[in-house]
Amino acid sequence: MPIKFTNFEDKKKAFAEAVHNEDAEKQSEALNEMIEALAGDVQKDILNQVNTQMNDNAIMQSRGENVLTSEEMKFFNAVVEDGGFKETETLPKTTQERVFKDLVEEHPFLQAVGVQNLGAVTEFIYGNPEGAAVWGDLFNGISGQLNATFRKEKITQLKLTAFIPLSNDMLKLGPAWIERYVRTMMKEAMSAGLERGYIAGRGPNQKEPIGLLKTVDAETGAVTDKAAAGTLTFEPGKTTVQELKGVVEKLSTHQVKGTEKYRNVAGKIVMVVNPFDKISVQANATVQNANGAYVTNLPFNPTIVESQFVPKGKAVFFVKGEYLAAVGGTDPIKKFDQTMALEDATLYIAKQYATGKPIDEYAAQVYTLQLDDSATTTTSTTTTTTTSA
């Protein structure tokens, strides 16, 4: 876009007149004024363009349009110009952050399980609130007592692979669409992988997280299916209250060095069920109030999320903050040419470091569902007595 001058043209004309008049003193003065006017006009025009671009970006973002940073624009422009990713190409950090943000915000289970972005962290420190502060004689050493309340555990980082088929036609759409496409592909592929791993992962021996459905043998370290802690029917009324009371009690109790301890789980309980079972659970928990409105509510207010990776007929309960779900950095995107050759497209792989495991064996419990779709819901009514004069 050509620059719109305001003062420069006049000052340039004055300088030209000084040159024509061969007045050296006026030429020097006019030249300085012309340069100052040029700098002022250019600066003003650039600032106007920047402000316009910022306003446009804000409007585009409010409309859901994709706006790239300068680094992202440079990166994905190079992808377009080079006809694809280079041999090893690392996505811009801002793109990786957007993938993680979208990953969590758009997937209820990952949000509930509390996925953390730990970057390059390789160790995690667990602390027992009891004993973290101790009483003792003034000036006496207490470090031994404090150290006993913490334990350090190494985090085994596993790799989650996402496949990104990039068609030749897609490259013609420009950098903004390439970035959105790659980011969406990574987000959706990795969300499915993380969800499966955090629910049904078979453990480090299988290069997977330890899922909520699994238990770890204290002696051998073998990862097997967790036994059902009971059966839930979700029959309306007192039955459901008693059933979920048992769930809360079980999640509230855990072992610390062989001693039974209590943990506060109020507002932290999450229930994960298969989508098919979720409908039946919600149906049994739905009642019609006095105003004729249907209200769905469960005692103790568990957060209900669905996942295809929970088997039908099972329910997993866990305590928020008691499952370590973490992702780290990513490997460079690489061309994948071993198998799965695609016509008019190139297949790439992007690897995300991730890990997951319960903080203890008691933070998650599995239950068998015995749902009766014919169960009737109760109606909450208000009785009004009318007296006649």
SESEZA-273567 format. One record per residue (C-alpha): residue number from 0; x, y, z. Coordinates in steps of 0.02 Angstrom, whole numbers, plus 50000, padded with zeros to 5 digits. Layout:
BEGIN
seq/c1/c2/c3
NUM/X/Y/Z
...
// end
This chain:
BEGIN
seq/c1/c2/c3
0/50000/50000/50000
1/50075/50170/49949
2/50115/50292/50089
3/50001/50444/50106
4/50115/50595/50125
5/50057/50755/50208
6/50211/50866/50235
7/50341/50777/50132
8/50278/50833/49961
9/50282/51016/50011
10/50456/51002/50086
11/50517/50908/49933
12/50451/51048/49823
13/50541/51177/49931
14/50702/51078/49919
15/50685/51067/49730
16/50664/51254/49719
17/50821/51279/49824
18/50916/51166/49707
19/50853/51259/49556
20/50906/51423/49635
21/51077/51352/49673
22/51067/51422/49850
23/51182/51308/49950
24/51125/51372/50120
25/50941/51352/50078
26/50975/51182/49998
27/51049/51114/50161
28/50906/51184/50263
29/50774/51122/50141
30/50855/50948/50135
31/50848/50932/50324
32/50667/50986/50327
33/50623/50866/50186
34/50705/50718/50276
35/50618/50763/50439
36/50452/50776/50347
37/50482/50609/50260
38/50524/50522/50424
39/50371/50598/50507
40/50253/50549/50366
41/50321/50370/50354
42/50313/50345/50543
43/50136/50411/50548
44/50081/50302/50404
45/50160/50145/50478
46/50079/50178/50646
47/49911/50199/50560
48/49936/50034/50469
49/49986/49947/50631
50/49834/50015/50721
51/49722/49964/50577
52/49799/49790/50576
53/49777/49774/50764
54/49595/49825/50750
55/49570/49704/50606
56/49653/49565/50706
57/49542/49601/50856
58/49387/49595/50746
59/49448/49437/50660
60/49482/49354/50826
61/49310/49403/50891
62/49237/49321/50737
63/49337/49164/50768
64/49464/49199/50631
65/49641/49134/50648
66/49775/49267/50675
67/49958/49217/50676
68/50105/49294/50765
69/50253/49353/50661
70/50350/49196/50708
71/50205/49083/50662
72/50179/49177/50498
73/50363/49157/50454
74/50362/48972/50499
75/50206/48925/50402
76/50253/49035/50255
77/50411/48931/50243
78/50305/48773/50248
79/50204/48839/50100
80/50358/48894/50003
81/50452/48731/50036
82/50303/48624/49988
83/50289/48547/50162
84/50388/48527/50322
85/50574/48504/50317
86/50658/48344/50377
87/50644/48396/50559
88/50535/48548/50595
89/50490/48608/50769
90/50326/48702/50784
91/50334/48878/50857
92/50314/48881/51046
93/50156/48987/51032
94/50077/48856/50918
95/50120/48719/51043
96/50041/48822/51182
97/49882/48846/51079
98/49874/48658/51048
99/49882/48627/51236
100/49756/48764/51274
101/49632/48698/51145
102/49667/48520/51203
103/49609/48558/51380
104/49469/48684/51347
105/49380/48582/51214
106/49385/48411/51299
107/49289/48396/51465
108/49381/48240/51526
109/49554/48315/51501
110/49495/48472/51588
111/49425/48371/51734
112/49580/48263/51753
113/49684/48422/51762
114/49814/48402/51626
115/49970/48501/51667
116/50103/48566/51550
117/50264/48523/51644
118/50384/48560/51503
119/50551/48476/51538
120/50511/48427/51719
121/50571/48249/51756
122/50535/48238/51943
123/50381/48270/52046
124/50376/48301/52234
125/50227/48236/52333
126/50188/48311/52502
127/50080/48253/52646
128/49997/48407/52724
129/50007/48327/52897
130/50180/48355/52967
131/50232/48485/52839
132/50241/48604/52987
133/50300/48532/53153
134/50318/48590/53331
135/50479/48575/53427
136/50604/48658/53543
137/50674/48823/53484
138/50838/48806/53386
139/50824/48615/53379
140/50846/48532/53210
141/50685/48483/53122
142/50743/48444/52946
143/50727/48257/52973
144/50547/48275/53026
145/50505/48386/52877
146/50591/48274/52750
147/50484/48129/52810
148/50327/48214/52745
149/50386/48229/52564
150/50434/48103/52433
151/50515/48130/52263
152/50468/48024/52115
153/50541/48020/51941
154/50419/48049/51799
155/50436/47930/51654
156/50399/48030/51497
157/50312/47932/51362
158/50283/47984/51182
159/50114/48009/51101
160/50117/48012/50911
161/49997/48110/50802
162/49989/48084/50613
163/49967/48237/50503
164/49927/48203/50319
165/49962/48364/50225
166/49888/48367/50051
167/49968/48465/49910
168/49808/48564/49883
169/49808/48620/50065
170/49973/48710/50037
171/49886/48828/49916
172/49773/48898/50053
173/49910/48997/50140
174/49998/48997/50308
175/49849/49039/50419
176/49750/48889/50357
177/49902/48773/50365
178/49930/48825/50547
179/49748/48796/50591
180/49746/48628/50503
181/49905/48565/50588
182/49850/48630/50758
183/49678/48550/50742
184/49751/48384/50685
185/49872/48380/50831
186/49740/48432/50957
187/49612/48303/50905
188/49734/48160/50881
189/49823/48192/51044
190/49663/48220/51143
191/49604/48046/51094
192/49774/47972/51136
193/49785/48060/51305
194/49607/48014/51351
195/49637/47832/51312
196/49801/47832/51407
197/49734/47918/51563
198/49583/47802/51572
199/49643/47633/51507
200/49832/47651/51495
201/49925/47487/51529
202/50077/47561/51613
203/50261/47598/51573
204/50298/47420/51515
205/50180/47453/51371
206/50247/47630/51347
207/50080/47698/51411
208/50019/47793/51565
209/49938/47702/51711
210/49753/47728/51679
211/49614/47760/51803
212/49544/47586/51765
213/49707/47504/51818
214/49794/47454/51979
215/49979/47427/52014
216/50040/47278/52114
217/50147/47347/52256
218/50271/47202/52248
219/50288/47161/52064
220/50237/47327/51986
221/50120/47236/51867
222/49977/47341/51798
223/49809/47252/51793
224/49624/47296/51787
225/49561/47373/51949
226/49429/47266/52035
227/49255/47341/52052
228/49227/47422/52221
229/49040/47392/52212
230/48883/47405/52107
231/48783/47561/52070
232/48602/47561/52014
233/48563/47747/52026
234/48385/47704/52073
235/48297/47866/52116
236/48280/47917/52297
237/48369/47850/52450
238/48455/47712/52352
239/48561/47833/52251
240/48603/47934/52406
241/48669/47780/52495
242/48763/47717/52343
243/48854/47882/52313
244/48884/47900/52500
245/48984/47739/52489
246/49082/47808/52341
247/49124/47968/52434
248/49179/47872/52589
249/49292/47760/52487
250/49375/47905/52396
251/49394/48001/52559
252/49498/47864/52640
253/49676/47824/52592
254/49833/47748/52664
255/49988/47845/52714
256/50132/47734/52772
257/50009/47599/52826
258/49898/47719/52922
259/49722/47758/52866
260/49699/47943/52830
261/49554/48054/52778
262/49557/48165/52625
263/49434/48305/52589
264/49348/48267/52423
265/49207/48394/52432
266/49181/48469/52259
267/49323/48363/52188
268/49237/48202/52135
269/49228/48162/51949
270/49127/48020/51875
271/49177/47955/51703
272/49056/47843/51609
273/49025/47782/51433
274/48912/47901/51333
275/48776/47768/51324
276/48775/47744/51513
277/48781/47931/51545
278/48608/47950/51469
279/48537/47816/51585
280/48620/47889/51739
281/48554/48063/51699
282/48380/47993/51664
283/48375/47909/51835
284/48437/48070/51916
285/48304/48178/51832
286/48149/48229/51927
287/48005/48345/51891
288/47985/48485/52017
289/47826/48572/52074
290/47836/48695/51930
291/47836/48556/51801
292/48021/48580/51756
293/48136/48431/51743
294/48291/48446/51853
295/48443/48332/51844
296/48541/48318/52004
297/48646/48190/52097
298/48688/48189/52283
299/48862/48252/52328
300/48869/48341/52159
301/48996/48236/52063
302/49057/48308/51897
303/48996/48189/51760
304/49099/48173/51602
305/49090/48044/51465
306/49222/47945/51375
307/49216/47809/51245
308/49365/47729/51332
309/49264/47681/51486
310/49182/47512/51450
311/48994/47505/51444
312/48928/47450/51614
313/49073/47529/51710
314/49096/47694/51801
315/49260/47770/51857
316/49266/47893/52001
317/49421/47994/52041
318/49472/48141/52148
319/49528/48299/52059
320/49710/48335/52090
321/49749/48155/52139
322/49797/48097/51965
323/49957/48157/51886
324/49915/48197/51704
325/50058/48289/51622
326/50121/48337/51450
327/50292/48405/51407
328/50381/48466/51252
329/50365/48399/51077
330/50483/48315/50956
331/50511/48399/50787
332/50384/48357/50653
333/50456/48223/50539
334/50409/48152/50372
335/50335/47978/50388
336/50376/47876/50234
337/50384/47697/50299
338/50202/47650/50266
339/50031/47727/50238
340/50082/47814/50078
341/49947/47936/50024
342/49906/47997/49850
343/49939/48184/49824
344/49984/48204/50008
345/50132/48188/50124
346/50115/48106/50294
347/50204/48184/50443
348/50214/48134/50626
349/50218/48245/50779
350/50265/48171/50947
351/50208/48242/51114
352/50291/48194/51276
353/50162/48143/51407
354/50137/48037/51561
355/50000/47993/51684
356/49974/47895/51846
357/49867/47900/52003
358/49954/47981/52152
359/49896/47833/52256
360/49791/47676/52235
361/49641/47751/52324
362/49619/47908/52217
363/49516/47815/52087
364/49382/47682/52106
365/49292/47575/51978
366/49110/47524/51996
367/48995/47407/51902
368/48836/47488/51836
369/48670/47398/51847
370/48553/47524/51769
371/48368/47492/51749
372/48298/47607/51614
373/48123/47568/51674
374/48155/47649/51843
375/48031/47788/51873
376/48081/47959/51930
377/47998/48039/52078
378/47905/48202/52064
379/47934/48341/52188
380/47766/48423/52224
381/47699/48554/52340
382/47531/48524/52424
383/47419/48675/52449
384/47271/48669/52570
385/47124/48782/52528
386/46995/48830/52656
387/46826/48903/52612
388/46742/49035/52712
// end
